[in-house]
Amino acid sequence: MRNLDRFAQEDFEPNEEDILRVRIRTTGIISKDLKTRYQREHDLEPPYMNIKMVDVGGQRNERKKWLHCFDDVKCVLFLSSMAGYRQVLFEDCKKNRMIESLELFRKISHDRTFRDVPIILFLNKKDLFEQMIRSESLSTCFPEYKGDNSYASAFGFLKAKFREQLPKGKEVSIFDVTGVARRDIKEAFQSVKSELIELHRPQMTKKRKEIASKIAQLKNKRGCSIM
């Protein structure tokens, strides 16, 4: 409301925060290729890591499309709004968003496709959750919650609830973020990138060694010139 006068101006142009706060539900499948540098340990490692990020809509009617994205997945980023404990689904006004999110997280983490795939959980809307929790306890959604209305207590409870959904022996990295806070997102994705690099570094090095070995064999063949 405090920005209505600014929005109504004839020469209004959205700033970065305005753009970040635009809410558009993801429909279909959106794919983005990213090239990122990282700290190499030796020359056999490539100078860049190529990452394909695939964003899929979380609404119920979008989930049937997910099957087309499950091939050769290296990591799952699961996003859940902490503010959902006081909200209902767009598709079902009787279903709490947080409960739905927990059920979906359990389903994904137990899927055989992701048995050996790392799952990283982003608990989003940290800023809104901090405000909401002061006036309405988490116990309105989870009667078993006995903590106070502090952010630390409520966030700790939510982390535990998501970890309860995991199959035995599987771990999850959890980050609390504010989607419109660039620093939060940057730090979280930097941690994700570092985790993925360490996880796949042996595989990348092995592949580069195999390629280098094949090139050396070709060079040793009489009359073969490698350009």
Phi, psi and omega in degrees: 000327183291349181255004184302316180298321180292319179296329185279351181292142183298327182263021182300132172229129182295139175268183184299318181294322177302315182294318181295331183271359176292130181254112177232121179293134178286126175236145182075204182235125180245123183244139180221127177268130180237140174244123185229138176282157174206168183281110180281146178266335175201171189293340180286347178275141180293152181289339181231155169248126178267123182240130173254116178260131181240118181258125180240147178293140183268351180296155184303318183287353178264343190290334179295342180277347185297329183305332181285353184248005189272357183278127175060041177283130180261340183195145176246124173258113182255123183250129179223136179275123177293335178292349182295346181294343178245017184230162178243167181291149174298323184273340186213103185288357178258357184252122178292137184294321182293319178297317178298320181295318178297317180295320179291321178299318178297316181299316181292315183292338179266355180293133182299333179300329185252020183303318182250018182257129179295141177244130180240128185255125173255113173268107191267172179061044178303317182297316180291321180297320179300323179286316184295321187292338179290330185253339180221117185296153176296342181293345176293335177257323181237095182303336182282351181289124182244006181281180179272191182266024177276153180297316183302315181293314182292318180295319178300322179294316180296319177301316180295321180296320179290321179294331177296337183279346185286149172293156182303130177091349182268139180252163177216139173267132186238131178234135172262126187223159169248115188302333182268001179262108185300322182296317179302310184293318181298314181293320180294316181289331175295320178293320178297314180300315180298320180295319180291321179298313180295325181291320186257002181302313179301321181293319179295317181296317179299317181295318179295323178296319179297318180294316180298322180294318179295320178296318179297321179295320179294321179296328182282346178286134182298131176080008179259126180244126180257120181265000000 
